Structures are given as C-alpha cells and as structure tokens.
C-alpha cells in the first residue's frame, strides 16, 4: 500500500510502498476514506512526541471502509466506520468503569502504531468503532477526529458547561473551533482568543460573542472585564505556558480550566500560576479523547443539526500535500483544518 512515512524530523514525509496492515483477531482493516491532519501529528513530526520515531506512519483522525474483519470483530466487510484515536482494550479496570480514554493497554494509531496517512490502516479492538452515518461525509467524519470528540468530552464530560455560562477558548484552530461550536450548542456565551485576526473574524462569524487578539496585551484582564468577573469555564487549546496561564487568569472564582492542548516536548513541564489556582479555588481538568460509548450522543447532535461541523474542515488535500500542511503548523495558520481525502498521489 501507499503511505507517508516520517524518515527524518522536520522533513518532508517519504511517500513509500509499504506492506499492507495485518488484521488482528478482535480488529478490522480499513480502507482509509479520509484522515485529518492534526497539531498532534505535528508534535510527532518535529520530534517532540516520545512515541513517534523515524519510520512511523502518522495519522490518528480517520474513518474508513472495512475490507477485512477478524473473527472476534462484530463488523462486516463493506461497513463504514469512524475510529476514535484511543483504541481501548475493553477489559482493564478503567475500561470496565467506562473511562476508556485512560485504558491501561490503549493503542493509538500514529503514536506507536502505524497510522492512517496510508491507503489502509489496522484498527485493533474494533469494539471502539462507531458506524459512519450516511449524512456525514468521510472528510467531515475525519474532521471530527480528536478535535470535536475531545471538545465534546472536555465541555460535557469534564467541565460540565451549563447554558448561560461564559466560556473562554484560547486558540481557534481545529480544537478551538470545535469547542466554540459545541459551547454554542450547549447555550454558552463564548469568548475566543487568538493572535490571527482572520481566525478571530471567522470565529465571530460562527457565533462567538467576543474576540480578543492576544497581541493587544493582557488577555486575562480583558476577559475578566468582558465577562464581569471572569469566565466560568476556560479551555486551553495549544499546550503552551502563555495560553495556559491566560486561561487560569481569566477565570472567576470557582472557575474550571480544561487542558485540551497537548503539552509535550519542551512544553511538557511548564511554569503555572498556582497562586491563581489557590486564591480563586479553581478546578483544573485534563482531557484527552472521548470514550467510544459517547459517540452516539455526539453523532445525534450532529445529525439533528444542533452541532454543525462543516466550518471545521477548510481544505481537502492529497497524501503528497501532507508535508506542507504539517509545516504550516510552524506559524500562525488560517481558519479551518486540512483533511487527506486522496491517497493515490
């Protein structure tokens, strides 16, 4: 099969012919219909993720058609499915309690496993997969990837966002836009923060109430003033110290901070204003992915039109264009995300 392989960090992906994936007993092999290009992939591409080594095939936001099904899998050849990026074992104590994103034996394509920047991908533990609704195109399904699912879990499964509350979103890339759209669907009042005015304008056009350009000064103080006391919930979507501390600083007393941005490499350990946490008695939540059993709830919101994910996907690209999309993460980016929809070139 054709695949894009990391041979050297910060260099163009190598387009190669590699062996087809093996179908595991409890899994399936998918013909990849679409695969999102995510900032998490960029962390691996630049060499800052410990599980991504030269020879890795990136790609963890994918959907596909079953071409082979193992004897312990419930799926049939021809089924079209969406894959969560955390494939949980289903048997450990965490999985049995429903907290599958903390599975002790989890497997993540693109991070220690061959990913979906390829014509085919193996999906072990196929009980995690969800059927792709006919109303959802493969590109939009891949756009859900880790962005919309993680955003949904962050707001509903972690922070418990309520209608009428102020929600601050720090970073309006794919995950930030997802938080915005789901926050609006839940009835929140949303403030967005970024350094790219085009992205802020895009967020305003999608329903954000206020946009704050971080280049203009003290973000936290501006949000406290705008919200008359601070946001109730604040989501950090970049994984860096500046936005994390702005997120903590913009909260009102008893506010909830959700860490969605991936802190890895040089940002894995960062200075945090713990005095703000202490004095305002803040709650800090980490979140990563979404339990697979929550997919039906999210898909229902999408199918009924309560959450419109179409604004998230801005570009359809080929496998050969993935390198330039990864390189674009090195600088401020335009609105929307890219999805690989052609694997022939």
Phi, psi and omega in degrees: 000164179267136181210157175257124190239137172281113175256334180211137180296144177062022179236162178306140174297146179268120178276116189226162169265118183235162180300146175297150181290155178268138178276125178273161188303320182259016186234191177222164166249132182249140162280118187289123178270327179196151178216126179286154175252115193243154176300331176298322174299320179299320178302320177289320182297326179273357176090018183257002176252125188298339183266358182253111181244161174307136186103351181284147170256115181287178171114108181230002180246090191218161168222160184194178178251132181292124176248345176206139182230132180288162184296339180259007179263145180273355185273155180244154176303132182101341177295141176253128189225158171254139182247124170292153184282339175261112179262105187271155185286330180085358187239339183286167181304322180295316179296318181294336177272358180094355182268063190291341179287350176251019180311136181289336183241030183298152177231135185233108176304138181091346181227080184094349177229149175301132184262196192253018165281060189198165179290329181223153177215142174275135176238092176289168180052056188291356174295344178285338189287156177234148181291137179283116179298145180299332183282352184250120179291155178304321180298316179290325178297318177293326177297333174299314175027232176267354185283295185292319180296316179295320179297317180297315179294321181300316186276325185258324183269341182245296187281340181062046181302135181246152177303138179090347179282155174276131178240124176257135182237115183260100184107122185244041169284206183300315181289321179296318177297322179296317177298317178302309185294319179288321177302317178297318179297331179273358175092016180278161170260125194245131170251129179249149181230136176198176175250358181252112184298326179299321179289323177296317178297321178298317179296321177297321180293338179269355175123359175300140183280323183218144175237135180240122176274117185294344178289346186270001177128208190295099183297313185301313181297321179298318181290320177301319179292314182300318186269003181055054175135345179119156177290151174280322180228137177227133183245126176262124189242016182239327180084032179234161188295319184301312183284329177297315179289327174296323178296315178295318184290335184274356184278149171279167176307138182069018177289169184237120175263134177240122178271104178256321178300143185276112174272111181213169182059232184288349178256004182300324175241122184223153176288131183236142178281083181289340177295322177297320178299315183291309187292323181265001178054052184281155171255132179247126180241136166262150177211145182207111180073193180214137177304138185298332181290349179269354181306314182303321180297314180293315181297327177297317177300321181288314183294329180273359176085005180287332173235120180258109183270358184301324180294347185286319184272116183255332187220134169259126184230167176266168180301323181290344179267359183297325182299315181293327177291320176296318180297329181296336178293347179291346183223167174305139188245159174288174182295154173083170184237165180256144178230132176282121179238354178233124183247008183275337180216000000 
